[in-house]
Amino acid sequence: MIFIRLVDGGKNDDNRFETAFKDVPNDKWSSFSDANELPQKLYDDEDPINLVDESDIVNNAIILSMSLFYNILSIFLTLVVTMIYV
């Protein structure tokens, strides 16, 4: 669910939001001006909407680690080549 806070002096035109969210179903976004208007609970404890699979976290960590390794290796090789030929 997308919640958009309406601020004083902001561009709070309904047409603006409808244009911005034209491909998003109306029940997936809402605007509010006071925090008390927000739902007290954003998800059901029985079926949370923001579950994260631990294997995804591990896979992402491995990908980031390998990416960092190859970036460092690239910088190191560039330095070595520069030192040899310059």
N, C-alpha and C positions, 0 to 999 in steps of 0.2 A: 504494500500500500504506500502511496506517495502522499505526503502531507506538505502543503505549501502554506507558509506563514504569510499572511497579509500584513504589511507594515504601513504605518501612516506615511503618506507622501510617495508610496511605491506605485508601480504600474499594476494596479489590481483589477484591470479590466477583464471581465469574464471571457470576452472574445480572445484575448491574449492567451489565456490558459487553454481554452478549447482548441486553439490553433496549435499550441505547443504539444498538447496531448491528444491530437486527432487520431492517432493510431493506438491509443491506450484506452481500454474500456473505462467508462465513467465511474464504475464501481471500484476502480483501482487507484483513483486519486481524489483528493479532497483539499479544500482550502480552509484555513482557520485564522482567527485573529487573536485568540486567547488560548493559552495552553490548557485551560479547563475544558475546551471543546474537544480535545483529543481523547481517544478511547482510553479507558483506565488500563486495559490489557490489550496488547497488540497481537497476541497469538494465543492459541489454545495449548495448554500444557500437555494435553494428550497427543497433539499433532503439531509440534512447533514448526513454524515456517522457515526457520533459519538453522536447520540442522546442517552440520558440516561433517562430511565423511573424513575420518582420520587418515585414511589412505590418500585422499586428495591432498591433505596437508603435507604428508611425507613426500608424495610425488612432486608437489610444488617446491618443497625445500630442496629436493635433489636437483630439479631443473634450475633453480636459482643458483645453487652451489656450482653446478657445472658451467652455467653462464658466467658466473664470476671468475671461475678458474680460467676459462678461455679468454676472457677479457684481460686478466692479469698476464696470462701467457703471451697474448698478442702484444701487450705493452712491453713485456720483458724482451721479446724477440726484436721488436722495433728498436729498443735501446741497444741491444747487442749489435745489430746490424749498423746502427748509427755510429757506435763506438769503433767498429772495425773499419768502416769505409769513410769516416769523416776525420 
